[in-house]
Amino acid sequence: MSAWVKKYPEWTDYIFKLYHRRFEELLNVVNSIAFQRMDERLIEHLNKKASMTGSKELNVTHQQMADELGSSREVISRLLKQLEKEGKLRLSRNKISLL
């Protein structure tokens, strides 16, 4: 590794950029957990999943969402029900449709 660092400065740049990117991701996670409300995190997570799948209909359980967000199923279910009442999504069995 040290030989590569000396011989290939591009390799060193790549490694430092990779560490920098991962550190920024870590800081974003810590900031969202420490300073962002759970309902905001939930909406952001749902939108991110929808953009990744390319569909507004997500086949996911409340428990899976809770596990992904580091919360309990009860909290996620309550927040999803609240978002449904606000008209932001529609809940079905094992499916969440973003409106």
Residue pairs with C-beta under 8 A, 6 or more apart in sequence:
4 11
5 11
5 12
32 41
32 44
33 41
33 70
36 44
38 69
38 71
38 75
38 79
39 79
39 82
39 83
41 69
42 65
42 69
42 76
42 79
42 80
42 83
43 83
43 88
45 65
45 68
45 69
46 58
46 65
46 89
46 96
46 98
47 98
49 58
49 60
50 56
50 58
50 98
56 97
56 98
56 99
57 95
57 96
57 97
57 98
58 95
58 96
58 97
58 98
59 94
59 95
60 94
60 95
60 96
61 94
62 73
62 76
62 77
62 80
63 73
65 76
65 80
66 72
66 73
66 75
66 76
69 76
80 89
80 91
80 96
81 91
83 89
84 90
84 91
87 99
88 98
88 99
89 96
89 97
89 98
89 99
90 96
90 97
90 99
91 97
